[in-house]
């Protein structure tokens, strides 16, 4: 089994890893993140023991545009919620931007760095 990898985490490029980690820490209700000395890499540890969420500074970062073929999202996070309306208000209250609420069962948002994510009910 030593040759079979386990899923460790997802890393998001961004201009300010500390700020983006703070957004997701608040959104997910997780503990304070771990930071590299220079602040170029920040890690949120899943308190349930699942995958980490990590953030890395990228100079000249260009946010994805949703929906767009010119600057596609390439990846996004699906976050499960029990109360869509409450989760929606909470996400907006901490800085998310609603992108699409036209489909039943999920809503698409952008985090403060422009990465799309979905709340899924």
N, C-alpha and C positions, 0 to 999 in steps of 0.2 A: 504493500500500500504506500510505501514511502515515495514512489514515483508518481502517485496520483495527487495532483494539486487540490487544495481546498480554496474556496472563494474567500479572499481576504478583504476586498473592499473595492470601492469605486473612487477614482480621483477626478476632480473637476478642475479644469483650467480656469483662472480668474485673475483680475488685476489686484485684488486685496483678499488673500486667503483668511486673514483674521476676521474681517468683516463678514465674509460669506459664511464662514464656519459659525459665527455668532447667529446669523439668520437661521441656519439649519438647526443649531442647538436649541434655539427658541421654538422653532416649528415642531421639532420632534420631541422636545422635552428631555433631551439628553444632558449629561454632565458637561462641565467645562472641557474645552478641547485641549489636546496636547499640541504644543507649538515647537517648531525648530527655533534655534537661537536667533536666526535672522528673520523669522516670520514668513519665509518663503514657502513653508510646508506646514499645514495644520491638519490634525487628525481628530475626528470625532469617533469615539469608541462606542459601539452599540452596547447599551447596558444589558440587553438580553443575550449577548454573546454572539450575535450575528455579524454580518459584514461591517467593516468600518466605512466611514464616509470621509474622504480626504480632499484637500484643496491645495493646489499649487499655483504659485505666482507665475504669470506669463507676461512678459513685456509686450507691449503693443497688442494686448488681448482684444479680440473682436468678438462680440457676443453673437450667438446664433440668432437668426430671425425666424420666427414661426408664423405661418408656414412660409418657407422660402427655399427655392432651389439654389439661389446664389450663395447664401450662408445658412446651410441646413443645420438642424439641431444635432444631428449625428447620434445622439443618445439623450434619454431623459429618464427621470425617476418616476416611478409609480408609487404613491404613498396611500395605503389603505386607511379609510376613516369609517367610523360608525355613524357619525352625525355630519353629513355633508355641509349643511348650512352653518353649523357652529365652526367646523374646520375652515370653511370658506372665510368667514369673518375673522378668524384667528390669523389665517395666512395673510389676508389683506392688511390686518392691523400691525403685522411685523415687517411689512415691506414687499410682499408679493404683488405682482400685477396680473390681473385676470386677462387671459388671452382668448379663451373660448369656453363658453358654457352652453353650446348649442346641442350637445348630446346628453342623453339621459345616463346617469350613473357615473359620470366623471367630468371633471373640469380641468382645463389646462391653464397653467400660470407660468410666469417667468419669475425666477428669483432675482435678487437685486443685481446680479451680474449678467442677467439675461438668459440663463439656462432654463429651458422649459421643464416643468414637472407637472404631474397630474395628481389630483386628489381623486381617489377611486372609492365609491361607496358601494 
